[in-house]
């Protein structure tokens, strides 16, 4: 019987709980940094004399926060599972656990892993890893440029030359990263094919397609479109009790927030220029649905189209998707 390690991942730290064969836990907190990952590995090696192959690590999908840990452990031969947060939430509810803490969540993840034996996580290819890093870098540079541009609008004349110099430097860096992104996609046959397929979908452009390629990776790692929808945290939250309460509170906050955010403006564009999304948009509008509800529903449908095109390896065909969603 192998040991299981539950990891509650946040931006700054990793709460871990190792459930070993005697039914007891070994708990510790590590920084979610490179040094923290190395310390975690050394801690595991000290507690597992039989080797790292004897442990199964389980963590929730938390957007970008879990990826470094999952990759680090996977590349060192550790079995890793990255699971939908809603599965773990339901498991905790069934257990009747009342107190919610990071340390307690790590123990719950360990028990979840022991009882359900989730499937191993599929690590992204080297090309996808490079693309993920470049997309993240581009986002950071564009945020920095926006901040500097906002400062320039209200800056004193004495500091405007400095701000313009920084903006010029950022513009060059942004252009260089965009060129690297294009080259990375062109140099990888799988990424190039997927990019060409996504270009066939009205509403997707040069900014969004690299993001989708980076965030989704191989579509085969999702069992079905519902799994991808949940991964993007686009599943609706419904709270219902008898006949008195039936409220929809938007989408689940868990999941890959960057993927969800990347779909917002493309869904609005697709609402005008993509025949399938535009027809869906008008149907919801005729039902007097609120604007935000319409946009989120169109994000959901656009992601389903993306999955269908990638999984079938067939360019977008409006008649095919219209028939599938009639």
N, C-alpha and C positions, 0 to 999 in steps of 0.2 A: 504494500500500500504506500503510495507516494504522499508526501506532505503537500499542503496547499497554502498559498500565500495570498491573502486579500490585501489589496492596496487601494486606499482612498486617496485619490489624486486631486490636488488643488494647484493653483498657480505657483504658490510658494513652497509647498511641502508635500511629502508623501507619508501618510500614516499607514504602517504595515502591520499585519498580524499573521504570524506563521502558526498554522494549526498542525501540530505534529501528531505522531501516532498515539501518544498517551492521552489525547484529547485536550491538552492544554495549549495555551497560546504563548508565543514569544512576540511581544509588541515593541515597536520602536518608531521614531519619527526621523525622517531624513529630509534634507532640503531638495527641492525639485530643480537641481542644478547638476552639471556634469560631475562635480565633486560629490554631490549627494548620491548620484547613481553608483559611482565607484564604491562609496562607503556601504551602500546597500548590498552590493555584490559581495564584498568582503564579509559582511555580517552573515549573509546567507551561507557562504562557503564555510564559515566557522561553525554554523549550526547544523550543516548537512554533510557529515563525513562521507556519506555515500555519493556525494557529487550533486551538481546542479541539475542533472537529468532526473533527479528524484523529486523535483518540486514542480507544481503546477501553479502559475501565477495568474490571478484574476483581477481585472480592473474594469471600471466603467468607461464607456466612450465619453470623453469630456472635451471634445474639440481638439485643440492643439496641445492641451496640457498633458495628456497621457502619451502622446506619440513618441517623445524622446525616450521615456522609460520602456515602452513596448519594443521599440527598435533596439535599444541597448541590450535588453535581456534576450530578445530573439536572436540577435547576432552572436550571442554567447551560448547558444544551444539550450536556452531555457524555454519550456513550453509556456506560452502566453495565450490568454484568452481576453478579448476585449468585448464586453457585453453591453447590451442595451440597458440604460439606467432604469427603464420602466420594469424590466424583468426583475431586477434586484429590489426595486421599491415594492413590488407585489410580494416578493419572497419575504421581505422584512415585515410587511403587513400580516402575512399568513402566520409568521412566527409570533406575532403579537408584541414585538419589541417596542417599548414606549420611549425610552430615552434615545435621542439622536445626537450622537457625537461623531467626530471624525474617527476616533479610535474604535467606537462601536460599529461604525459602518465598515471599517476594515475587517473586523471579525465577522460581520454578516456576509461580506464578500467571500471570506474564506469558507464559511459554512455553505454558501450558495455554490461555490466551486466544488466542494466535496460532494454535495448531494446531486448536482445536475451535470457535472462533468462537461462544461461547455466546450464547443469546438475550438481548436487552435486558431489563433489569429493569423491571417495571411499578411505577411510583411509586404510593403510596396516594393516594386522593382527599383533598381538603381536610378533609372531615368525618372520615375515618379518621385523618388526621394529628392533628386536634384531640383525637379520642378516645384515641389512643395517648398523647398528652401528659397528658391527664387521668387515665388509668388508671395511668400511671407515678407521677403526683403522689399519687394515692390510696394506692398501695402504700407510698410513702415516708412519708406522714403516718401510716398505720397502723403502720408499723414504729417510728416515733418514739413513738407513743402506747403501744405495747407496752413499749418500753424505759422510758418514764417510769412506767408502771403497775408494772413490776417494781421500780423504785427505791422507789416509794411503799410497797410491801409491807415493806421493811426500813429505811425512812428514819427518821432521828431526828425527834422531834416538832417540832424547830426549823425543819426544812425542808419539812415536810409541807404547810403552806399554799401554799408556792411551787410544789410539785409539783402540787397540786390545781388551781392557777390555770393552769398549763401544760396540764394534761389537759383542762380546760374549753375552753381556746383551741383545742387540737387537735380536740376533739369538734366544735366549731363549724366548723373548717376542713374536717374530713372530711365533715360534712353538706353544706357548700357545694359541695364537689367532686362529691359524689354527685348533687346536684341538677343541676350542670353536665353531668355524664355523661348523665343522663336527658334533659336538654334537647337536648344535642348529637345524641343518637340520634333524638329526636322530630322535630328540625328537618331531618334528612337522610332523604329518602324511601327510599334504598337501605338505609341502616342500620336504619331503622324496620322495613322489611319483613324483613330478616334477623333482627332481634331477635325479631319475632313468630314466625318459623319456629323459632328456637332455643328459645323458650318452650314449644314443643310437645313437646320432648324431656324426659322425666322424668329428673331428676338434675341439670339445669342450672337455676340460679337467678339472682337479681339481681346477685350478685357475679361469677359466672363468665361470664355472657353478654356484658357489656361487654368483658371480657378477651379472649374468643374473637373478638369483632368487631374489636377493635384488633389482635390478634396475627395473625389470618388475613387480614384485609382482604377483598379480592375473591376468592372461591373460584376464579374463572376464571384466576387467575394460576398455578394449579397444574394441570399436565397431567392428573393423576389422583390418586386417593387415596393411592397409594404415595408420590407426591412430597410430599404434605402430611405423611404419617407420618414421612418422612425429615426434613422441615423441623422437626418437633417433636422430633426425636431419639428417636423411639419405636421405631425399627427395632432388632431384637435384634442383639447382637454374637455371632457364632459363630466359634469357632476350631477348625478341624478339620484333622487330618493323618492320612491313611490310616485305619486302624481303631482307632488307639491313643488319639487325642485327639478328643473331641467335646464341647466345653464352651461353654455359653452364659453370657456374662459381662454380663448385664443389657442395658442399652440404650447406644447410642452417646452419648458425652459431648458431641459437637458438636451444633449446631443451636440452636433457639430454646428455651432453658431455661425462660423465663417461661411459654410455652405449655404445655410439659410439666408444669411445676409447677401450673399452673392446672387441670389435668385430674385431679389426684390425688384430692382429696376428692369431686368430682363423680362420679368412677368408683366410689367406695365407696358413695355414696348411690344411684347407678344400680344397683349390685349388689343393692339391696333393692327399689327401686321402679320400675325400668325393666324391663319384661318380657323384652326381648331380652338386656340385660346380665345380669339376674338368672339367666336360664336358662343363659347362658354361664358365669357364675360357678359355679353349681352343678355344671355338667359338668366344669369344671376341678378343682373341689374333690373330686369323685368319683374323679378320676384321681390324687388325692393330690399335686397341685401345691402348692408352697410358697405361703404367703400373699402374699409380695411379687410372685411370678410372676403370680399371679391378678390382683392389682391392676393391674400394668403391662399385662397382656393386655386387661383391661377398659378401661383408658385408651386403648389402641390401638383397640379396637372402638368406644368412645364417640366418638372423633375421626372414625372412618370414618362413623359415623351422622351426625355434624355435617356432614361434607363432603357426604354424600348428600342431606341435607335442603337445604343451602344451594345445591348445584349444581342440583338438580331444582326448586328453589323450591316444594317440596311439604312440607306439615307431616308430622311423624313418624307413620308407620304401622307398628306392630309386625309385622303380617303381611308387609309388603313386605320389611322387613329380615330377618325370620326366614327367609323364602323365599330371600333373596339369600345368606344365610350357612349354609344347611342343609348 
